[in-house]
Amino acid sequence: MKGRASFVNKCIHFVLRVKGGMGQSGAHKPCSDVSYPSGSLSMSSDELRLYAIVRKDLLDALKRGKLSGQTGHAFEGALLTAQVECPERAQGYLATQGRAKITKYAKNAAAIERIRTACDELGLPCHLVVDEGRTVFPEPTLTAIGIGPVTRAELPAFIDKLQLLD
């Protein structure tokens, strides 16, 4: 377990050093205050959760494994960003039993950028996922965004209304 904690600390220090504590999400307002229940097994509107939103226009190019990897990067990136920008929120999420993760899709890269802008304006932790272009894509490609931990009530309505990835 010590090795994992060391790895997480190195990741956090990397984000602080390279990105000035902002991850790839840009300049955030301080994380919005939120109170969160701990130990609840049922999904409620005030439960903290992570969101991964992938580009719908790329779904045909992404095999299941690649898609899983991109959503994993989104969830992980959002949580690491939150650990730096608003550690109390990240700890609240990690203290919940279910650790809910929701995957949705947005139309294209412009929609992902709009989501990032909305999150930045509200002070919600987020992380852009850019595939390096080593396998599926010929060049670095924006594939997804991770958001959270946030409550459903904190999400802008247009993000909440995005379709679930099926």
C-alpha positions as CSV (number, residue, x, y, z in Angstrom):
1,M,0.0,0.0,0.0
2,K,2.9,2.3,0.7
3,G,3.9,2.1,-3.0
4,R,0.5,3.2,-4.2
5,A,0.4,6.1,-1.8
6,S,3.8,7.2,-3.0
7,F,2.6,7.0,-6.6
8,V,-0.5,9.1,-5.9
9,N,1.7,11.7,-4.1
10,K,4.0,11.8,-7.1
11,C,1.0,12.4,-9.4
12,I,-0.3,15.2,-7.2
13,H,3.2,16.8,-7.1
14,F,3.4,16.5,-10.9
15,V,0.1,18.3,-11.3
16,L,1.2,21.0,-8.9
17,R,4.6,21.4,-10.5
18,V,3.7,21.2,-14.2
19,K,0.2,22.6,-14.3
20,G,0.3,25.0,-11.3
21,G,-2.3,22.9,-9.5
22,M,-4.8,23.2,-12.3
23,G,-4.6,19.9,-14.1
24,Q,-5.6,20.2,-17.8
25,S,-8.8,21.9,-16.8
26,G,-7.5,25.4,-16.9
27,A,-8.0,28.1,-14.3
28,H,-10.6,27.1,-11.8
29,K,-12.4,29.2,-9.2
30,P,-11.9,27.5,-5.8
31,C,-14.0,24.4,-5.5
32,S,-17.6,25.1,-4.5
33,D,-18.5,24.1,-1.0
34,V,-20.6,21.0,-0.7
35,S,-21.8,18.9,2.1
36,Y,-22.0,15.2,1.4
37,P,-23.6,12.2,3.1
38,S,-21.3,9.3,3.9
39,G,-22.2,5.7,3.7
40,S,-25.4,6.0,1.7
41,L,-26.1,3.0,-0.5
42,S,-28.9,4.7,-2.6
43,M,-28.2,7.3,-5.2
44,S,-29.4,10.7,-4.1
45,S,-29.1,14.1,-5.7
46,D,-26.6,15.1,-3.0
47,E,-24.3,12.1,-3.4
48,L,-20.8,12.9,-4.7
49,R,-20.1,11.1,-8.0
50,L,-17.6,11.2,-10.8
51,Y,-18.6,11.7,-14.4
52,A,-16.8,10.7,-17.6
53,I,-18.2,12.3,-20.8
54,V,-16.8,11.0,-24.1
55,R,-17.1,12.3,-27.6
56,K,-20.0,10.6,-29.5
57,D,-18.4,11.4,-32.9
58,L,-15.4,9.1,-31.9
59,L,-17.4,6.1,-30.7
60,D,-17.2,4.2,-34.0
61,A,-13.4,4.5,-33.9
62,L,-13.1,3.3,-30.3
63,K,-13.1,-0.4,-29.5
64,R,-14.4,-1.3,-26.1
65,G,-11.0,-1.5,-24.6
66,K,-9.9,1.9,-25.8
67,L,-13.2,3.4,-24.7
68,S,-12.7,1.9,-21.3
69,G,-9.2,3.3,-21.1
70,Q,-10.4,6.8,-22.0
71,T,-13.2,6.8,-19.4
72,G,-10.7,5.4,-16.8
73,H,-8.4,8.4,-17.6
74,A,-11.3,10.7,-17.2
75,F,-12.4,9.4,-13.8
76,E,-8.8,9.2,-12.5
77,G,-7.9,12.6,-13.8
78,A,-10.9,14.3,-12.3
79,L,-10.2,12.6,-8.9
80,L,-6.5,13.6,-9.0
81,T,-7.4,17.1,-9.9
82,A,-9.9,17.3,-7.0
83,Q,-7.3,15.9,-4.6
84,V,-5.2,19.0,-5.4
85,E,-7.8,21.7,-5.9
86,C,-10.4,20.6,-3.2
87,P,-9.1,17.8,-1.1
88,E,-12.1,17.8,1.2
89,R,-14.4,17.0,-1.8
90,A,-12.1,14.2,-2.9
91,Q,-12.0,12.7,0.6
92,G,-15.8,13.0,0.8
93,Y,-16.1,11.0,-2.4
94,L,-13.6,8.4,-1.3
95,A,-15.4,8.0,2.0
96,T,-18.7,7.0,0.3
97,Q,-19.5,3.3,-0.1
98,G,-20.7,3.3,-3.7
99,R,-18.2,5.7,-5.3
100,A,-20.6,6.3,-8.1
101,K,-19.3,6.8,-11.6
102,I,-21.5,8.0,-14.4
103,T,-20.5,7.8,-18.1
104,K,-22.3,10.0,-20.7
105,Y,-21.5,11.3,-24.1
106,A,-21.3,14.7,-25.8
107,K,-21.6,15.4,-29.5
108,N,-18.0,16.4,-30.3
109,A,-14.9,18.2,-29.2
110,A,-16.7,21.6,-29.2
111,A,-19.2,20.2,-26.8
112,I,-16.5,18.8,-24.5
113,E,-14.9,22.3,-24.5
114,R,-18.2,23.9,-23.6
115,I,-18.6,21.4,-20.7
116,R,-15.1,22.4,-19.5
117,T,-15.9,26.1,-19.6
118,A,-19.1,25.5,-17.6
119,C,-17.2,23.5,-15.0
120,D,-14.4,26.1,-14.8
121,E,-17.0,28.9,-14.3
122,L,-18.7,27.0,-11.5
123,G,-15.5,25.9,-9.8
124,L,-16.2,22.2,-10.4
125,P,-13.1,20.0,-10.7
126,C,-12.6,18.6,-14.2
127,H,-9.9,17.0,-16.3
128,L,-9.6,16.9,-20.1
129,V,-8.4,13.6,-21.6
130,V,-6.3,13.9,-24.7
131,D,-5.3,10.6,-26.3
132,E,-1.6,10.6,-27.4
133,G,-2.3,9.3,-30.9
134,R,-0.2,6.1,-30.6
135,T,-2.8,3.5,-31.6
136,V,-6.3,4.6,-32.9
137,F,-5.7,8.2,-33.8
138,P,-3.0,9.6,-36.0
139,E,-2.3,12.6,-33.6
140,P,-3.2,13.8,-30.1
141,T,-7.0,13.9,-29.9
142,L,-9.4,15.2,-27.2
143,T,-11.5,12.2,-26.3
144,A,-13.3,12.9,-23.0
145,I,-13.6,15.0,-19.9
146,G,-13.8,13.8,-16.3
147,I,-15.8,15.9,-13.8
148,G,-16.0,15.6,-10.1
149,P,-16.5,14.6,-7.5
150,V,-19.8,16.6,-7.8
151,T,-23.4,16.2,-6.8
152,R,-26.0,15.9,-9.5
153,A,-27.5,19.1,-8.3
154,E,-24.3,21.0,-8.9
155,L,-24.1,20.0,-12.6
156,P,-25.3,22.5,-15.1
157,A,-28.6,21.3,-16.6
158,F,-27.2,20.8,-20.1
159,I,-24.6,18.4,-18.7
160,D,-27.1,16.5,-16.6
161,K,-29.3,16.0,-19.6
162,L,-26.6,14.4,-21.7
163,Q,-27.4,10.8,-22.6
164,L,-25.9,7.9,-20.7
165,L,-23.4,5.9,-22.6
166,D,-25.0,2.5,-23.4
